[in-house]
């Protein structure tokens, strides 16, 4: 999993860091959804994942993530997941999987997922260009503002100014 430092300062949000990640077992739900329906999907999938985590006895190894396998304005293939300490079997729509290990760049966004959120992705894109590197698979967002132990989800987060989101992009 990416760096678990949640004590991020506003000045840190403009940095892009190259890290070496270890593979991370996960449980997740993946589907192609209408982007306009994303809040409803998150409100359904996160409690389903957390309920299954409790049901199967798996232990969370970190916060909820969303990995975009494709991102389009109308419809996107996305995966909502949670890292687990040890690999656990999936069931039904919940699949066992893994976030990849290897080199990755990361950056942070503090606050709501508004137009400024795109700036974080732009920083990573600029870093790739500047360092003559390429993406190696889909990126993901780690939602440090969703506490799996509290079984909460975005619909219960009333103060977006406190949100801390880490963006992770594997690189070649």
DRENNU-599976 format. One line per field, with one value per residue (C-alpha): residue in one letter; chain; x, y, z. Coordinates in Angstrom, 3 decimals. Each point is the difference from the previous one (the first is absolute). Example, Ala and Ser with C-alpha at 12.3 -4.5 7.8 and 13.67 -1.06 7.14 Angstrom:
<sites>
rest a|s
kette A|A
X 12.300|1.370
Y -4.500|3.440
Z 7.800|-0.660
</sites>
This chain:
<sites>
rest x|x|x|x|x|x|x|x|x|x|x|x|x|x|x|x|x|x|x|x|x|x|x|x|x|x|x|x|x|x|x|x|x|x|x|x|x|x|x|x|x|x|x|x|x|x|x|x|x|x|x|x|x|x|x|x|x|x|x|x|x|x|x|x|x|x|x|x|x|x|x|x|x|x|x|x|x|x|x|x|x|x|x|x|x|x|x|x|x|x|x|x|x|x|x|x|x|x|x|x|x|x|x|x|x|x|x|x|x|x|x|x|x|x|x|x|x|x|x|x|x|x|x|x|x|x|x|x|x|x|x|x|x|x|x|x|x|x|x|x|x|x|x|x|x|x|x|x|x|x|x|x|x|x|x|x|x|x|x|x|x|x|x|x|x|x|x|x|x|x|x|x
kette A|A|A|A|A|A|A|A|A|A|A|A|A|A|A|A|A|A|A|A|A|A|A|A|A|A|A|A|A|A|A|A|A|A|A|A|A|A|A|A|A|A|A|A|A|A|A|A|A|A|A|A|A|A|A|A|A|A|A|A|A|A|A|A|A|A|A|A|A|A|A|A|A|A|A|A|A|A|A|A|A|A|A|A|A|A|A|A|A|A|A|A|A|A|A|A|A|A|A|A|A|A|A|A|A|A|A|A|A|A|A|A|A|A|A|A|A|A|A|A|A|A|A|A|A|A|A|A|A|A|A|A|A|A|A|A|A|A|A|A|A|A|A|A|A|A|A|A|A|A|A|A|A|A|A|A|A|A|A|A|A|A|A|A|A|A|A|A|A|A|A|A
X 0.000|1.093|1.431|-2.355|1.055|-3.228|1.700|0.214|0.536|-1.394|3.552|0.395|-2.885|2.090|2.650|0.143|2.047|1.403|-0.502|0.539|-3.257|-0.467|-2.858|-3.104|-2.813|-3.472|-3.706|-1.919|-3.055|0.513|-2.501|-0.628|-2.241|-1.594|2.176|-3.112|-0.880|3.386|-1.310|-2.692|2.519|2.398|-2.847|-0.843|3.428|1.883|-2.451|-0.148|3.798|0.225|-2.816|1.737|3.299|-1.676|-1.881|3.090|2.224|2.510|1.896|0.307|3.560|-0.890|-2.611|-2.462|1.366|-1.566|1.871|-1.130|0.619|-1.507|-1.299|-2.390|-2.382|-3.149|0.996|3.023|1.405|0.901|0.900|-0.730|2.077|1.656|3.497|0.107|2.759|-0.136|-1.535|-3.680|-2.431|-2.584|-3.665|-2.698|0.749|2.917|3.274|3.368|2.786|3.163|1.344|3.256|3.443|2.844|0.880|-2.800|-0.385|-2.256|-1.418|-2.635|-3.180|-1.446|-3.657|-3.050|0.152|-0.765|1.700|3.252|0.119|1.031|3.113|1.347|-0.335|1.575|3.023|0.482|-0.334|2.581|2.351|-0.277|0.837|2.848|1.589|-0.669|-2.039|-3.269|-2.950|-0.024|-3.673|-2.899|0.411|-1.909|-1.125|0.397|-2.705|1.567|-3.167|-2.049|0.626|-0.704|-0.267|-2.940|-1.811|-0.411|-0.242|0.076|-3.694|0.693|2.996|-1.439|3.213|1.883|2.584|1.499|0.344|3.529|0.323|3.201|0.313|2.184|1.224|2.138|2.811|2.220
Y 0.000|3.560|2.159|0.028|3.452|1.841|3.044|1.751|3.752|2.256|0.591|-3.772|-0.088|1.537|-2.716|-3.166|-2.784|-3.151|-3.015|-3.744|-1.742|-3.524|-2.040|0.377|-2.587|1.523|-0.690|2.084|0.498|0.941|0.984|2.461|2.736|3.257|2.784|1.923|-3.008|-0.066|1.293|-2.719|-2.658|1.048|0.030|-3.582|-1.537|1.294|-1.388|-3.268|-0.294|0.851|-2.429|-2.765|0.810|-0.578|-3.086|-1.780|1.058|1.875|2.919|3.351|1.083|3.590|2.363|-0.435|0.529|0.621|-1.189|1.315|-2.607|2.443|3.479|1.659|2.894|-2.154|-3.559|-1.422|-3.391|0.349|-2.100|0.883|-2.007|-0.400|-1.336|-3.025|-1.301|-3.522|-1.166|-0.822|-1.780|1.987|-0.854|1.091|3.487|0.381|-1.177|-0.782|1.911|1.991|3.496|-0.377|0.422|1.792|3.603|2.538|3.730|1.513|3.380|1.354|2.006|1.669|0.973|-0.764|-1.788|3.109|1.587|0.372|-3.784|-0.134|2.007|-3.016|-2.175|2.775|0.040|-3.720|0.383|2.785|-2.139|-2.884|2.331|1.730|-3.315|-1.752|-2.738|-1.717|-1.204|-3.751|-0.772|1.817|2.524|-0.068|2.402|-0.843|1.599|0.668|1.858|-3.213|-1.979|-3.712|-0.631|2.407|-1.608|3.447|1.085|3.225|0.698|0.341|2.339|3.459|2.053|-0.470|2.585|-2.734|-2.616|-1.366|-1.948|-1.579|-0.633|-2.916|-0.696|-3.063|0.856|-1.914
Z 0.000|-0.471|2.768|2.989|1.208|0.702|1.553|-3.338|-0.067|-2.719|-1.271|-0.584|-2.452|-2.770|0.123|-2.067|1.561|-1.586|2.259|-0.133|0.955|1.278|-1.496|2.185|0.229|-0.347|-0.043|-2.518|-2.172|-3.649|-2.653|-2.799|1.360|-1.071|1.447|1.070|2.178|1.817|3.387|0.066|-1.011|2.763|2.538|-0.994|-0.606|3.045|2.583|-1.994|0.113|3.684|0.817|-1.922|1.701|3.363|-1.233|-1.331|2.911|-2.146|1.520|-1.732|-0.818|-0.874|-1.356|-2.860|-3.519|-3.396|-3.082|-3.373|-2.688|-2.494|0.671|-2.379|0.581|-0.322|0.861|1.819|0.953|3.643|2.988|3.612|2.426|3.329|0.673|2.288|2.272|-1.470|-3.279|0.476|-2.321|-1.889|-0.199|-2.433|-1.300|2.443|-1.541|1.519|-1.715|0.426|-0.423|-1.912|1.457|-1.728|-0.761|0.321|0.328|2.626|0.849|2.356|-0.251|3.083|-0.010|-2.122|-3.326|-2.024|-3.013|1.980|0.336|-3.684|0.896|1.912|-3.095|-2.093|2.366|-0.525|-3.769|0.001|2.117|-2.492|-2.887|1.848|1.010|-3.326|1.702|-0.897|2.005|0.667|0.448|1.588|2.781|3.254|2.694|3.697|2.149|3.391|0.978|-0.043|3.180|-0.622|3.747|0.149|-2.974|-1.525|-3.610|-2.003|0.565|3.750|-0.365|0.579|0.053|-3.288|1.084|2.245|-2.752|-0.696|-3.238|-1.286|-3.738|-1.092|-3.549|-0.733|-2.435|-2.433
</sites>
